[in-house]
Amino acid sequence: MAVPRALAEPILRRKALERGVPFPNSRRRRVAMVYPSPYRAGMSSLGFQWVSTILSERGFSVERVFLPDDVEAWRKARQVPVSEESLTPLTDFPIWCVSLAYELELVGLIELLRLSGIPPLRRDRRDRDPQILLGGPLTFSNPLPAAPFCDGMILGEADDVIGDAVEAFFEDGDLSALAKLPGGYLPEEHGEVLPPIARADDALLPARSRIWTPETELHDMFLIEGERGCHRTCTFCVMRRDSKPETGGAKGGMRLVTPERLMELVPKDAPRVGLVGAAISDHPQLVPLLQALLDAGKGIGISSLRGDRVALKPDIPRLLRLGGYSTLTVASDAASQRLRRTLAKGTTDAQLIACAEAAREHKYRLLKVYMMLGVPDEQDDDLEELIAFTRKLAAIHAVVLGVAPFVPKRNTPLDGAPFAGISVVDKRLDRLRAGLKGCRAEVRPASARWAWVEFQLAQAGWEGGEACLRVTEAGGAFSDWKREYGKEGFPAPWRQEATV
Ligand code: SF4
């Protein structure tokens, strides 16, 4: 059945704007690479593009499928989601490889299954339904709520496992071979006990994208990994050095890619290059790399910057600005220097002041500071310190505070810490906004309600996933989440009040 024009046109339009190396496709060994968020987000995911490339180079016919921008329009038209490459319906692919970046994307996967007429729960599916193989960043912390919806998972770094897993699927007709592969998790076999995560061979690095497009946040940017992992020890972070691989955390340390290797891999016709890595600003050769990119005439983006690096290496903000980077973005992560110390974050007030001075000197549009509210032991005094300190930053340069409520994750030292509570976070946000009135500082908060949902999913097991299905079927409003997850003792042992 032809895809209705109104639904197909946006896909054809964005396809025409893509540059780079298209995925060749045929009717043999077809694999749907599924991203359970819309195209703009999916095409900004380096891991999604990289795994698609690995499978394509292994000889599979890879086609990308994203969650439609307007799910209701597709539901109304009774149209199964289709691939970018050939408008093939998802139901025609025998295997879906799904990348989950964070907890709430589980809703997107459930929607894709429902739009395709496939029973969302594995136990309800029929032989003719596709096999669902999950992977992605969420597998480093807690992928258990996604287990009822998939046939298998690859936990951790899938680079040198995914090809063998899909190969075995085409030989065996199922994913049972995962049991013998690093990071392979079969819900039917393993139950709620997760095996250790996989670690890719360093020789496979760096991950890189093959398609760039103006239709993403990272406008026309070729993404490449300058390093993988982190050598630091922030207690809230899954990427920290001493996360335990046997319990699912990221493996230790940074794995560096040399500037020479990176420059070899950057396509000549890519207008902009985005350097990716949890600790990319700790790369000891970042300055020569930035200079080499500028000399090659490239615009530059960077996935994260540590405030201490910006302060210690003034060439970093200078060269990034020359490469067109316009918002100097760093993380302070906690409201006060005391709390940053307890989180092992280490960034100091003096370093953040140096960031504001660099933003002013190099005429950045804004200084953006990411931080969390509601971290353990946060007191009113910490909030007052944040207000006073932000006013100091704003006296130097215009500031945006990107504020996210703290959500503890599994496989971190703060696993098991409570969520502060929706009303507590909202009150602190109100105080913060009031305290910053009249200065050049804007607060851009993430929703405390959705952070509460994320918290529940971050701590839940399989039953949390089944509740997520009921929520999605009920419409997915916050009241639906509150009804399901607010029940006594469910699903997290640290259930917190959900009052708004
Ligand atoms: S928050 Fe950043 S610096 Fe800290 S451990 Fe995580 S990736 Fe490393």
Boltz pocket constraint, residues with backbone or C-beta under 6 A from the ligand:
constraints:
  - pocket:
      binder: B
      contacts: [[A, 229], [A, 230], [A, 231], [A, 232], [A, 233], [A, 234], [A, 237], [A, 238], [A, 239], [A, 240], [A, 241], [A, 278], [A, 279], [A, 344]]
      max_distance: 6.0
